[in-house]
Structure formats: C-alpha cells, structure tokens
Amino acid sequence: MIAHMRQPLSIQFLLLLVVAGNVYAADRPPAKSIRVVFGYENIGRWEQNLTEEIAQVLLEDKRVIFHTEYVHLDVEYTSSYDVYSTLQQARPNDADAIIAVRPQASSFLNPWRDTFSPGIPIVYLAPSSGMVKSDLGSEIDAIVPSAIKAAARDTLELLPKLLPDLEHIYILSGAGAADASYLNRIQSIIQEVGLQQTIHYLVGLTPSEMSAELNLAPKNTAAVFGLYSKDRTGRLFRPDDVVQLVSDQTDRPLFGLFEGYLDRGVVGGSMTSALLYGRKAAELTLAAMQEAQRIAHVGSWQMGLVSNYVTWAAELYDMQGLDPRVSPPDYTENSRLFTACIF
C-alpha cells in the first residue's frame, strides 16, 4: 500500500508489510466516508427518522462522515444504470462503505456492485426477500433483513381481537417494484395466518380511488396499508402522504405497518421502526469496514504531527500480534515496526 504525505512534504513510502500509514499536519485523522443510497426520491418521515438515527450512530465516531443520495433506481430499466453512472462520474468516488436502503437501491446495487463499488462493503437495509435468501457474492457485505413479515403477522392477528365483528380486510398497496415486494410478503403471511375474514386487495389505485372503494365496503371492514410509493400510472408518492389522503376521505379504520404512518390517520398496527433499522445498519457498516480490512489483511494507522499520537486500526493490531486494548506506540517507535522504501 502507498501512504501519501500532505504537501509540502512529497516523499512517498511503500510500506512492505502492506500497512497503509497516513501522516497529517493536524491531530485529527481522515474521516471514513459512508454513502446512504435511497433508490427513490420521495422522502417521508420514515426516511428522515432512519437518516437521523444513522447519523447519530456514525457521528459518535468523529472520524466518520456520511451523506445521503436520493435517486430513482430500478434494476429493470437501463436508464437507472445511465443515471447512476453519470452520478458516479460527477461525484468523488471516495466512499468507504455504502448503505443501500430498501429493495429499490439493494436490487440495483447488488448486481452492479463490482462496477460501482468494487471492494467496498455494502449493507443492504430491508432488501427484497429474494436477496435475503441468495448469496450476496461478497463476504464483506451484510444484510439488515426487513421486519415487515413480523409486523404484518402481528397486525393481522391483532385485527380480529380489536374488531370482533370484522368480516372484511382490505390490503392497500402501490404498484411500484418495492411496493410489490412488500405486498408479496404480506400475502405470504396472510396464507400462513389463515384468517377467516375475506381479503381484498387494492393495488395501484390512486388515493381517491382507494378511498372510494373503502367507502363502498361494508361497515365491518378494516384496511391495512403496506407500502405505497407509486400508482398504476407511474406517479410517485410519499407513502405517509398517501395514508393521510386516504384517511381524510374514509371513516374505515386504517392500520399501518410502518412507523411513518403514525399521526397520519392510522388507528394502530404493529409497525417497523426506522430508528432500529438505522442503528443496526450503522453498526453493521462500521463492522463491515473492519471486516474488509481483515479479509484484505490490510491495517492502517494515522498520526497527528502536533501530538505525535498514533492510532491503529483493529487489523493492524492483529497483524502485529499486539493486544488492541493497549495503546499503540508513538510515532518514533511505530516507524521501527515497518520497513520502508523511498522511491
């Protein structure tokens, strides 16, 4: 590995032990860059809560920075590849790890990981169920599985207890690829639970059309909102906005599976937590970056020229056979551990 010294110092060292050491004029070492990719542009409360929690975890480490990208991605359309390629060329390609959120980003980035993110850990947050079961193709990647099945099961089992006279359950969903992914999982839970009520599906209807259908339904009806990001015409929506629009136009009880639907007219439901998702994704991302160093057998160290204080990555401790609980040597002693060639 090659270590670069900031100007005006221009001597470069090739560290023969495959240890990358970066020397900086300030005491603060360089930050690791983490990119959070949403494969859609409709930002709602769920996305805001998720991002805030990721930030809270990552920014506990002063050497980590992150930024978010909201870009429409669909693995079935070549235009998504062109858009992402253009974006990749326009921005600095300096990410040390990526968090791909929901099926839109996960299903797109996974097959193209060697093109857009070679050697970079990717944490797939709530991807499609097919990705959970399949081989990711990289041992440095990780998955935060969706909790939608558990939320759907708990909600569907709760409905007859809350509404003893319930005879009809309407499942409301959008028509996008991600919407369909969540709907498939809800349908599988419905089959497993074996509900006695009649199940109806309203998929891809506009919010007004959904409200009209619910108003025509019998009084002993309840509705459960899955994910709604796109209607059948391709128009994009924020899911929590759709919930609000429908609840404003019907008096049928609405239940939700995402916490972003709270205060939008739903009366209850077992809901997935964006905060828990965000914390787990951030923790796995930090661990994945360490694992990437371990697999590559590459360690790193940084030093502040003012304090002469050296910090080591976990893998470097292992390479040197030292206890990570012990502070690393200062720069004078640190430099004796490595053989350097000037070129």
Contacts in CASP RR format, 6 or more apart in sequence:
PFRMAT RR
TARGET T0000
AUTHOR 0000-0000-0000
METHOD contacts of the structure
MODEL  1
MIAHMRQPLSIQFLLLLVVAGNVYAADRPPAKSIRVVFGYENIGRWEQNL
TEEIAQVLLEDKRVIFHTEYVHLDVEYTSSYDVYSTLQQARPNDADAIIA
VRPQASSFLNPWRDTFSPGIPIVYLAPSSGMVKSDLGSEIDAIVPSAIKA
AARDTLELLPKLLPDLEHIYILSGAGAADASYLNRIQSIIQEVGLQQTIH
YLVGLTPSEMSAELNLAPKNTAAVFGLYSKDRTGRLFRPDDVVQLVSDQT
DRPLFGLFEGYLDRGVVGGSMTSALLYGRKAAELTLAAMQEAQRIAHVGS
WQMGLVSNYVTWAAELYDMQGLDPRVSPPDYTENSRLFTACIF
1 14 0 8 1.000
1 15 0 8 1.000
1 18 0 8 1.000
1 19 0 8 1.000
1 20 0 8 1.000
1 21 0 8 1.000
1 298 0 8 1.000
2 12 0 8 1.000
2 13 0 8 1.000
2 14 0 8 1.000
2 20 0 8 1.000
3 12 0 8 1.000
3 13 0 8 1.000
3 15 0 8 1.000
3 20 0 8 1.000
3 21 0 8 1.000
3 22 0 8 1.000
3 23 0 8 1.000
4 12 0 8 1.000
4 22 0 8 1.000
5 11 0 8 1.000
5 12 0 8 1.000
5 23 0 8 1.000
6 23 0 8 1.000
6 24 0 8 1.000
6 25 0 8 1.000
9 23 0 8 1.000
11 342 0 8 1.000
12 342 0 8 1.000
12 343 0 8 1.000
13 340 0 8 1.000
13 341 0 8 1.000
13 342 0 8 1.000
14 340 0 8 1.000
14 341 0 8 1.000
14 343 0 8 1.000
15 21 0 8 1.000
15 338 0 8 1.000
15 339 0 8 1.000
15 340 0 8 1.000
16 338 0 8 1.000
16 339 0 8 1.000
16 340 0 8 1.000
16 341 0 8 1.000
17 319 0 8 1.000
17 337 0 8 1.000
17 338 0 8 1.000
17 339 0 8 1.000
18 297 0 8 1.000
18 298 0 8 1.000
18 299 0 8 1.000
19 298 0 8 1.000
19 299 0 8 1.000
19 300 0 8 1.000
19 301 0 8 1.000
19 316 0 8 1.000
19 319 0 8 1.000
19 338 0 8 1.000
20 298 0 8 1.000
20 299 0 8 1.000
20 300 0 8 1.000
20 301 0 8 1.000
21 300 0 8 1.000
21 301 0 8 1.000
21 302 0 8 1.000
21 303 0 8 1.000
22 29 0 8 1.000
22 30 0 8 1.000
22 300 0 8 1.000
22 301 0 8 1.000
22 302 0 8 1.000
22 303 0 8 1.000
23 302 0 8 1.000
23 303 0 8 1.000
23 304 0 8 1.000
23 305 0 8 1.000
24 30 0 8 1.000
24 302 0 8 1.000
24 303 0 8 1.000
24 304 0 8 1.000
24 305 0 8 1.000
25 304 0 8 1.000
25 305 0 8 1.000
26 304 0 8 1.000
26 305 0 8 1.000
26 306 0 8 1.000
27 304 0 8 1.000
27 305 0 8 1.000
27 306 0 8 1.000
27 307 0 8 1.000
27 309 0 8 1.000
28 62 0 8 1.000
28 63 0 8 1.000
28 304 0 8 1.000
29 63 0 8 1.000
29 302 0 8 1.000
29 303 0 8 1.000
29 304 0 8 1.000
29 311 0 8 1.000
30 63 0 8 1.000
30 302 0 8 1.000
31 62 0 8 1.000
31 63 0 8 1.000
31 64 0 8 1.000
31 65 0 8 1.000
32 61 0 8 1.000
32 63 0 8 1.000
32 64 0 8 1.000
32 65 0 8 1.000
32 96 0 8 1.000
32 97 0 8 1.000
32 289 0 8 1.000
33 65 0 8 1.000
33 66 0 8 1.000
33 67 0 8 1.000
33 94 0 8 1.000
33 95 0 8 1.000
33 96 0 8 1.000
34 58 0 8 1.000
34 64 0 8 1.000
34 65 0 8 1.000
34 66 0 8 1.000
34 95 0 8 1.000
34 96 0 8 1.000
34 97 0 8 1.000
34 98 0 8 1.000
34 99 0 8 1.000
34 285 0 8 1.000
35 66 0 8 1.000
35 67 0 8 1.000
35 68 0 8 1.000
35 69 0 8 1.000
35 95 0 8 1.000
35 97 0 8 1.000
35 98 0 8 1.000
35 99 0 8 1.000
36 51 0 8 1.000
36 54 0 8 1.000
36 66 0 8 1.000
36 67 0 8 1.000
36 68 0 8 1.000
36 69 0 8 1.000
36 98 0 8 1.000
36 99 0 8 1.000
36 101 0 8 1.000
37 68 0 8 1.000
37 69 0 8 1.000
37 71 0 8 1.000
37 73 0 8 1.000
37 98 0 8 1.000
37 99 0 8 1.000
37 100 0 8 1.000
37 101 0 8 1.000
37 105 0 8 1.000
37 109 0 8 1.000
38 47 0 8 1.000
38 68 0 8 1.000
38 69 0 8 1.000
38 70 0 8 1.000
38 71 0 8 1.000
38 101 0 8 1.000
38 102 0 8 1.000
38 104 0 8 1.000
38 105 0 8 1.000
39 70 0 8 1.000
39 71 0 8 1.000
39 72 0 8 1.000
39 73 0 8 1.000
39 100 0 8 1.000
39 101 0 8 1.000
39 102 0 8 1.000
39 104 0 8 1.000
39 105 0 8 1.000
39 108 0 8 1.000
40 70 0 8 1.000
40 72 0 8 1.000
40 73 0 8 1.000
40 102 0 8 1.000
40 104 0 8 1.000
40 178 0 8 1.000
40 229 0 8 1.000
40 236 0 8 1.000
41 70 0 8 1.000
41 71 0 8 1.000
41 72 0 8 1.000
41 236 0 8 1.000
42 229 0 8 1.000
42 236 0 8 1.000
42 237 0 8 1.000
42 238 0 8 1.000
42 239 0 8 1.000
43 70 0 8 1.000
43 238 0 8 1.000
44 238 0 8 1.000
44 239 0 8 1.000
44 240 0 8 1.000
44 241 0 8 1.000
44 260 0 8 1.000
45 240 0 8 1.000
45 259 0 8 1.000
45 260 0 8 1.000
46 239 0 8 1.000
46 240 0 8 1.000
46 258 0 8 1.000
46 259 0 8 1.000
46 260 0 8 1.000
46 274 0 8 1.000
47 101 0 8 1.000
47 274 0 8 1.000
49 259 0 8 1.000
49 260 0 8 1.000
49 274 0 8 1.000
49 275 0 8 1.000
50 101 0 8 1.000
50 274 0 8 1.000
50 275 0 8 1.000
50 277 0 8 1.000
50 278 0 8 1.000
51 68 0 8 1.000
53 274 0 8 1.000
53 275 0 8 1.000
53 277 0 8 1.000
53 278 0 8 1.000
53 279 0 8 1.000
53 282 0 8 1.000
54 66 0 8 1.000
54 99 0 8 1.000
54 278 0 8 1.000
54 279 0 8 1.000
54 281 0 8 1.000
54 282 0 8 1.000
55 66 0 8 1.000
56 279 0 8 1.000
57 278 0 8 1.000
57 279 0 8 1.000
57 282 0 8 1.000
57 283 0 8 1.000
57 286 0 8 1.000
58 64 0 8 1.000
58 65 0 8 1.000
58 66 0 8 1.000
58 282 0 8 1.000
58 285 0 8 1.000
58 286 0 8 1.000
61 286 0 8 1.000
64 286 0 8 1.000
69 87 0 8 1.000
71 83 0 8 1.000
71 84 0 8 1.000
71 87 0 8 1.000
72 80 0 8 1.000
72 83 0 8 1.000
72 104 0 8 1.000
72 236 0 8 1.000
73 80 0 8 1.000
73 83 0 8 1.000
73 84 0 8 1.000
73 104 0 8 1.000
73 105 0 8 1.000
73 108 0 8 1.000
73 109 0 8 1.000
74 80 0 8 1.000
74 104 0 8 1.000
74 108 0 8 1.000
74 177 0 8 1.000
75 107 0 8 1.000
75 108 0 8 1.000
75 111 0 8 1.000
75 177 0 8 1.000
76 177 0 8 1.000
80 108 0 8 1.000
81 112 0 8 1.000
84 108 0 8 1.000
84 112 0 8 1.000
84 116 0 8 1.000
88 116 0 8 1.000
95 117 0 8 1.000
95 120 0 8 1.000
96 120 0 8 1.000
96 121 0 8 1.000
96 289 0 8 1.000
97 120 0 8 1.000
97 121 0 8 1.000
97 122 0 8 1.000
97 123 0 8 1.000
97 285 0 8 1.000
97 288 0 8 1.000
97 289 0 8 1.000
97 292 0 8 1.000
98 109 0 8 1.000
98 117 0 8 1.000
98 120 0 8 1.000
98 121 0 8 1.000
98 122 0 8 1.000
98 123 0 8 1.000
99 122 0 8 1.000
99 123 0 8 1.000
99 125 0 8 1.000
99 281 0 8 1.000
99 282 0 8 1.000
99 285 0 8 1.000
100 106 0 8 1.000
100 108 0 8 1.000
100 109 0 8 1.000
100 110 0 8 1.000
100 122 0 8 1.000
100 123 0 8 1.000
100 124 0 8 1.000
100 125 0 8 1.000
100 127 0 8 1.000
101 125 0 8 1.000
101 126 0 8 1.000
102 125 0 8 1.000
102 126 0 8 1.000
102 127 0 8 1.000
102 178 0 8 1.000
103 126 0 8 1.000
103 127 0 8 1.000
103 128 0 8 1.000
103 131 0 8 1.000
103 177 0 8 1.000
103 178 0 8 1.000
103 181 0 8 1.000
104 177 0 8 1.000
104 178 0 8 1.000
106 124 0 8 1.000
106 125 0 8 1.000
106 126 0 8 1.000
106 127 0 8 1.000
106 128 0 8 1.000
106 131 0 8 1.000
107 127 0 8 1.000
107 128 0 8 1.000
107 131 0 8 1.000
107 177 0 8 1.000
109 116 0 8 1.000
109 117 0 8 1.000
109 122 0 8 1.000
109 124 0 8 1.000
110 122 0 8 1.000
110 124 0 8 1.000
110 127 0 8 1.000
110 131 0 8 1.000
110 136 0 8 1.000
113 120 0 8 1.000
113 122 0 8 1.000
113 137 0 8 1.000
113 138 0 8 1.000
113 141 0 8 1.000
119 138 0 8 1.000
119 140 0 8 1.000
119 292 0 8 1.000
120 292 0 8 1.000
121 138 0 8 1.000
121 140 0 8 1.000
121 141 0 8 1.000
121 142 0 8 1.000
121 285 0 8 1.000
121 288 0 8 1.000
121 289 0 8 1.000
121 291 0 8 1.000
121 292 0 8 1.000
122 138 0 8 1.000
122 141 0 8 1.000
122 142 0 8 1.000
122 288 0 8 1.000
123 141 0 8 1.000
123 142 0 8 1.000
123 143 0 8 1.000
123 144 0 8 1.000
123 281 0 8 1.000
123 284 0 8 1.000
123 285 0 8 1.000
123 288 0 8 1.000
124 131 0 8 1.000
124 136 0 8 1.000
124 141 0 8 1.000
124 142 0 8 1.000
124 143 0 8 1.000
124 144 0 8 1.000
125 144 0 8 1.000
125 277 0 8 1.000
125 278 0 8 1.000
125 281 0 8 1.000
126 144 0 8 1.000
126 145 0 8 1.000
126 146 0 8 1.000
126 147 0 8 1.000
126 148 0 8 1.000
126 272 0 8 1.000
126 277 0 8 1.000
127 143 0 8 1.000
127 145 0 8 1.000
127 146 0 8 1.000
128 181 0 8 1.000
129 146 0 8 1.000
129 181 0 8 1.000
129 184 0 8 1.000
129 185 0 8 1.000
131 143 0 8 1.000
132 143 0 8 1.000
132 145 0 8 1.000
132 146 0 8 1.000
136 143 0 8 1.000
139 291 0 8 1.000
139 295 0 8 1.000
140 288 0 8 1.000
140 291 0 8 1.000
140 292 0 8 1.000
140 295 0 8 1.000
141 288 0 8 1.000
142 284 0 8 1.000
142 285 0 8 1.000
142 287 0 8 1.000
142 288 0 8 1.000
144 277 0 8 1.000
144 278 0 8 1.000
144 280 0 8 1.000
144 281 0 8 1.000
144 284 0 8 1.000
146 182 0 8 1.000
146 185 0 8 1.000
146 272 0 8 1.000
147 272 0 8 1.000
147 273 0 8 1.000
147 276 0 8 1.000
147 277 0 8 1.000
148 182 0 8 1.000
148 185 0 8 1.000
148 186 0 8 1.000
148 257 0 8 1.000
148 272 0 8 1.000
149 185 0 8 1.000
149 188 0 8 1.000
149 189 0 8 1.000
150 270 0 8 1.000
151 257 0 8 1.000
151 258 0 8 1.000
151 269 0 8 1.000
151 270 0 8 1.000
151 271 0 8 1.000
151 272 0 8 1.000
152 185 0 8 1.000
152 186 0 8 1.000
152 189 0 8 1.000
152 190 0 8 1.000
152 224 0 8 1.000
152 257 0 8 1.000
152 270 0 8 1.000
153 189 0 8 1.000
153 192 0 8 1.000
153 193 0 8 1.000
153 270 0 8 1.000
154 269 0 8 1.000
154 270 0 8 1.000
155 224 0 8 1.000
155 255 0 8 1.000
155 256 0 8 1.000
155 257 0 8 1.000
155 268 0 8 1.000
155 269 0 8 1.000
155 270 0 8 1.000
156 169 0 8 1.000
156 189 0 8 1.000
156 190 0 8 1.000
156 193 0 8 1.000
156 195 0 8 1.000
156 224 0 8 1.000
157 193 0 8 1.000
158 269 0 8 1.000
158 270 0 8 1.000
159 166 0 8 1.000
159 169 0 8 1.000
159 197 0 8 1.000
159 222 0 8 1.000
159 224 0 8 1.000
159 255 0 8 1.000
160 166 0 8 1.000
160 195 0 8 1.000
160 196 0 8 1.000
160 197 0 8 1.000
163 220 0 8 1.000
163 222 0 8 1.000
163 253 0 8 1.000
165 220 0 8 1.000
166 197 0 8 1.000
166 220 0 8 1.000
166 221 0 8 1.000
166 222 0 8 1.000
167 197 0 8 1.000
167 198 0 8 1.000
167 218 0 8 1.000
167 220 0 8 1.000
167 221 0 8 1.000
168 197 0 8 1.000
168 198 0 8 1.000
168 200 0 8 1.000
168 217 0 8 1.000
168 218 0 8 1.000
168 220 0 8 1.000
168 221 0 8 1.000
168 222 0 8 1.000
169 195 0 8 1.000
169 197 0 8 1.000
169 198 0 8 1.000
169 199 0 8 1.000
169 200 0 8 1.000
169 221 0 8 1.000
169 222 0 8 1.000
169 223 0 8 1.000
169 224 0 8 1.000
170 200 0 8 1.000
170 201 0 8 1.000
170 202 0 8 1.000
170 213 0 8 1.000
170 214 0 8 1.000
170 217 0 8 1.000
170 221 0 8 1.000
170 222 0 8 1.000
170 223 0 8 1.000
170 224 0 8 1.000
170 252 0 8 1.000
171 183 0 8 1.000
171 186 0 8 1.000
171 187 0 8 1.000
171 190 0 8 1.000
171 199 0 8 1.000
171 200 0 8 1.000
171 201 0 8 1.000
171 202 0 8 1.000
171 223 0 8 1.000
171 224 0 8 1.000
171 226 0 8 1.000
172 202 0 8 1.000
172 210 0 8 1.000
172 223 0 8 1.000
172 224 0 8 1.000
172 225 0 8 1.000
172 226 0 8 1.000
172 228 0 8 1.000
172 246 0 8 1.000
173 179 0 8 1.000
173 180 0 8 1.000
173 182 0 8 1.000
173 183 0 8 1.000
173 186 0 8 1.000
173 201 0 8 1.000
173 202 0 8 1.000
173 203 0 8 1.000
173 204 0 8 1.000
173 225 0 8 1.000
173 226 0 8 1.000
173 227 0 8 1.000
173 228 0 8 1.000
174 180 0 8 1.000
174 183 0 8 1.000
174 203 0 8 1.000
174 204 0 8 1.000
174 226 0 8 1.000
174 227 0 8 1.000
174 228 0 8 1.000
174 229 0 8 1.000
174 230 0 8 1.000
174 231 0 8 1.000
174 232 0 8 1.000
175 203 0 8 1.000
175 204 0 8 1.000
175 230 0 8 1.000
175 231 0 8 1.000
175 232 0 8 1.000
175 234 0 8 1.000
176 204 0 8 1.000
176 229 0 8 1.000
176 230 0 8 1.000
176 234 0 8 1.000
178 227 0 8 1.000
178 229 0 8 1.000
179 203 0 8 1.000
179 204 0 8 1.000
179 226 0 8 1.000
179 227 0 8 1.000
179 228 0 8 1.000
179 229 0 8 1.000
179 230 0 8 1.000
182 226 0 8 1.000
182 227 0 8 1.000
182 257 0 8 1.000
183 201 0 8 1.000
183 203 0 8 1.000
183 226 0 8 1.000
183 227 0 8 1.000
186 224 0 8 1.000
186 226 0 8 1.000
186 257 0 8 1.000
190 199 0 8 1.000
200 217 0 8 1.000
202 209 0 8 1.000
202 210 0 8 1.000
202 213 0 8 1.000
202 214 0 8 1.000
203 232 0 8 1.000
204 228 0 8 1.000
204 230 0 8 1.000
204 231 0 8 1.000
204 232 0 8 1.000
205 213 0 8 1.000
205 231 0 8 1.000
205 232 0 8 1.000
206 231 0 8 1.000
206 235 0 8 1.000
207 237 0 8 1.000
207 242 0 8 1.000
207 245 0 8 1.000
207 246 0 8 1.000
207 249 0 8 1.000
208 245 0 8 1.000
208 249 0 8 1.000
210 246 0 8 1.000
211 245 0 8 1.000
211 246 0 8 1.000
211 248 0 8 1.000
211 249 0 8 1.000
211 250 0 8 1.000
212 249 0 8 1.000
214 221 0 8 1.000
214 223 0 8 1.000
214 246 0 8 1.000
214 250 0 8 1.000
214 252 0 8 1.000
215 249 0 8 1.000
215 250 0 8 1.000
215 251 0 8 1.000
215 252 0 8 1.000
217 252 0 8 1.000
221 252 0 8 1.000
222 252 0 8 1.000
222 253 0 8 1.000
222 254 0 8 1.000
222 255 0 8 1.000
223 246 0 8 1.000
223 252 0 8 1.000
223 253 0 8 1.000
223 254 0 8 1.000
223 255 0 8 1.000
224 254 0 8 1.000
224 255 0 8 1.000
224 256 0 8 1.000
224 257 0 8 1.000
225 239 0 8 1.000
225 242 0 8 1.000
225 243 0 8 1.000
225 246 0 8 1.000
225 254 0 8 1.000
225 255 0 8 1.000
225 256 0 8 1.000
225 257 0 8 1.000
225 258 0 8 1.000
225 261 0 8 1.000
225 266 0 8 1.000
226 239 0 8 1.000
226 256 0 8 1.000
226 257 0 8 1.000
226 258 0 8 1.000
227 239 0 8 1.000
227 258 0 8 1.000
228 237 0 8 1.000
228 239 0 8 1.000
228 242 0 8 1.000
228 243 0 8 1.000
229 236 0 8 1.000
229 237 0 8 1.000
229 238 0 8 1.000
229 239 0 8 1.000
230 236 0 8 1.000
230 237 0 8 1.000
231 237 0 8 1.000
239 258 0 8 1.000
239 260 0 8 1.000
239 261 0 8 1.000
240 258 0 8 1.000
240 260 0 8 1.000
240 261 0 8 1.000
240 264 0 8 1.000
241 264 0 8 1.000
243 254 0 8 1.000
243 256 0 8 1.000
243 261 0 8 1.000
243 264 0 8 1.000
243 265 0 8 1.000
243 266 0 8 1.000
244 264 0 8 1.000
244 265 0 8 1.000
246 254 0 8 1.000
247 254 0 8 1.000
247 264 0 8 1.000
247 265 0 8 1.000
247 266 0 8 1.000
253 267 0 8 1.000
254 265 0 8 1.000
254 266 0 8 1.000
254 267 0 8 1.000
255 266 0 8 1.000
255 267 0 8 1.000
255 268 0 8 1.000
255 269 0 8 1.000
256 266 0 8 1.000
256 268 0 8 1.000
256 269 0 8 1.000
256 271 0 8 1.000
257 269 0 8 1.000
257 270 0 8 1.000
257 271 0 8 1.000
257 272 0 8 1.000
258 271 0 8 1.000
258 272 0 8 1.000
258 274 0 8 1.000
259 271 0 8 1.000
259 272 0 8 1.000
259 273 0 8 1.000
259 274 0 8 1.000
259 275 0 8 1.000
260 271 0 8 1.000
260 274 0 8 1.000
261 271 0 8 1.000
262 271 0 8 1.000
290 313 0 8 1.000
290 314 0 8 1.000
290 315 0 8 1.000
293 299 0 8 1.000
293 300 0 8 1.000
293 313 0 8 1.000
293 314 0 8 1.000
293 315 0 8 1.000
294 314 0 8 1.000
294 315 0 8 1.000
294 318 0 8 1.000
297 315 0 8 1.000
297 319 0 8 1.000
298 315 0 8 1.000
299 312 0 8 1.000
299 313 0 8 1.000
299 315 0 8 1.000
299 316 0 8 1.000
299 319 0 8 1.000
300 312 0 8 1.000
300 313 0 8 1.000
300 315 0 8 1.000
300 316 0 8 1.000
301 310 0 8 1.000
301 311 0 8 1.000
301 312 0 8 1.000
301 313 0 8 1.000
301 316 0 8 1.000
301 328 0 8 1.000
301 334 0 8 1.000
302 310 0 8 1.000
302 311 0 8 1.000
303 309 0 8 1.000
303 310 0 8 1.000
303 311 0 8 1.000
303 331 0 8 1.000
303 334 0 8 1.000
304 310 0 8 1.000
308 330 0 8 1.000
308 331 0 8 1.000
308 332 0 8 1.000
309 330 0 8 1.000
310 328 0 8 1.000
310 329 0 8 1.000
310 330 0 8 1.000
310 331 0 8 1.000
310 334 0 8 1.000
311 328 0 8 1.000
312 324 0 8 1.000
312 328 0 8 1.000
314 324 0 8 1.000
316 328 0 8 1.000
317 323 0 8 1.000
317 324 0 8 1.000
317 328 0 8 1.000
318 324 0 8 1.000
320 337 0 8 1.000
322 328 0 8 1.000
328 334 0 8 1.000
329 337 0 8 1.000
END
